[in-house]
Amino acid sequence: MEARRAVKEARSGRGDMSLARAEVDAAKVALGERGPVWWNDGAPDFNRRMAKNTPYAEWAEARVTYHSLSGRPTFE
């Protein structure tokens, strides 16, 4: 959280933005949110794919409903 506060301070002109962003990046790497994956179960990675183009297509489509007035899709 300290790194996030540093970014907020830098946005308001009271700090170095590049240093603050580097601190946020270092924190995210330390938490495992960025950097090399720390798991390897052998399963294919379907992140950043449209659900309709994955084995989960049928499951995802079953959860889509359409708004009665606009006709736009909504999800459960």
Rosetta blueprint (number, residue, H / E / L):
1 M L
2 E H
3 A H
4 R H
5 R H
6 A H
7 V H
8 K H
9 E H
10 A H
11 R H
12 S L
13 G L
14 R L
15 G L
16 D L
17 M H
18 S H
19 L H
20 A H
21 R H
22 A H
23 E H
24 V H
25 D H
26 A H
27 A H
28 K H
29 V H
30 A H
31 L H
32 G L
33 E L
34 R L
35 G L
36 P L
37 V L
38 W L
39 W L
40 N L
41 D L
42 G L
43 A L
44 P L
45 D L
46 F L
47 N L
48 R L
49 R L
50 M L
51 A H
52 K H
53 N H
54 T L
55 P L
56 Y L
57 A H
58 E H
59 W H
60 A H
61 E H
62 A H
63 R L
64 V E
65 T E
66 Y E
67 H L
68 S L
69 L L
70 S L
71 G L
72 R L
73 P E
74 T E
75 F E
76 E L
